[in-house]
Amino acid sequence: MFLPKYPDSPTPPPAHTPTVVDQVPARRPAPQISIGTGAVVAVLVGGVVLTALLAAVAVTAISVAVAAVVLRSMLRDQHRR
């Protein structure tokens, strides 16, 4: 009653037919990018200018800090008198 019923002649599983895989389309070569001498010079000059500005800001910050310490010590000496 609860037993499964099997077919009299089992059918074979369907045969897998291989599918043709589409070939990968050929890649187009990347465009050649030529960097001119002017571009290289512009980048180098820009880097030098930015580095000089950064150094100037750093030197200015250090000199302001030293001046603040000197003024603070002078004002402290004046208040002690």
N, C-alpha and C positions, 0 to 999 in steps of 0.2 A: 504494500500500500504506500509506504513512504520511500520505497526504493526508486532511484532515478531510472528512467527509461532511456536506453541507449539505442541509437539507430541501428538498423540491421546491417547496412553497409556504410561505414563511416566515410565521409567525404574528406579527401586530402585537403590540407590547408592550401589556401591560394598561393600559387607560386609568385614570388616577388620578382617583378620585372625591373631590371636596373634602369634608372632614369639617366638621361644624358645631362650631365652638369654643364651649365653654360660656362664658357670660358671667360676668365676674367679679362675685361677689356684692357688693352695695352694702355699704360699710363703715359700721359703726355709729359715730356721732359719739362722740368721747372724752368721758368724764364731766367735767362742770365741777367744778373743784376751787376752792373759795372759801377764801381764807386770811383768817382773822379778824384783827382788830386785836390781840387778845391774843397770838396766835402771833408776830406781828411784834415786839411789845414784848418777848416772852420771848426771842426770838433776839437782839435788840439788847442786852438786859440781860446775857444770857449772854456775848455777845461782849465787852462792856465789862468784865465781871468777869474773864474769862479773860485779857484784855489786861492788866488791872491786876495779876493774879497773875504773869504773865510778866515784867512790868516790875519787880515786887518781887523776884523771883528773880534777875533780872539785876543789880539794884542791890546785893543782898546778896552775890552772887558777886564783884562788883567791889570792894566794901568788904572782904571777906575777903582778896582778893588783895592789896590795898593794905596791910592790916594784916600780912599775912605778909611782905611786902617790908620794912616798917618793922622788925618784930621781927628779921628776918634781919640787917638792917644793924646794929641795936643789939647783937645777940649777936656779930657779927663784930668790932665795935669793942671789946667787952668782952674777947674772946679775944686781941686784939692787945696789950692792956696788960700 
